Amino acid sequence: MWQKRYSKRELDFREDIPNYSDEQLIEVLKMRDHYQPEAAKLAIQEALKRGIIHSEQDLFSEEYRCHEMRFSLFPKIKKDRNRIKIRRSIARSMVICSVLPVVYGLIEMKNGSRWEGAGILLFGLLWLFCSAQLIKVFHVLFIRCLMSGTVLGVSYIFYRLISSQTTVPMDFFLVLVLAGLIFYGLIFMLRNARN
């Protein structure tokens, strides 16, 4: 018979839960329906051992009632550590996006459009700077700069697409999708800023 194999990280809850503070354990009890059954049982046993709850019947009280997770386009992240990890991950994606205007600016400068290429290169370097700063520390100014940069970049790309004689609707669609993803990541970071 096949048995489900657990990774080392999934089995770590057996070591982690006994080391949780009472507040962390209470949070696990409130969200126990969203944990692996073995982890939830271990949390209940630990809470009983510490006297946080006196019997499993206490879990039916309003204080320990499981909260239902609702769908949200911009979910709130409660743990600071996770919020920081996600912010850094999104910021790294923004750093990768900065490569496009930097490389394109250098190509334009090499092809003879020095002023236009220098402007695009400067734009890419500013984008890179703001994104790199977001990896280090959250600041609304950097997000606003990136949002403004996205609007400017999309406007420039649309201008270039319209001024070329061959316009393909898919080009516009791809630009809008990329800009939408960038805006989503930036708004997500704003919504999850620590109060």
Disulfide bonds with the S-S distance in Angstrom:
none
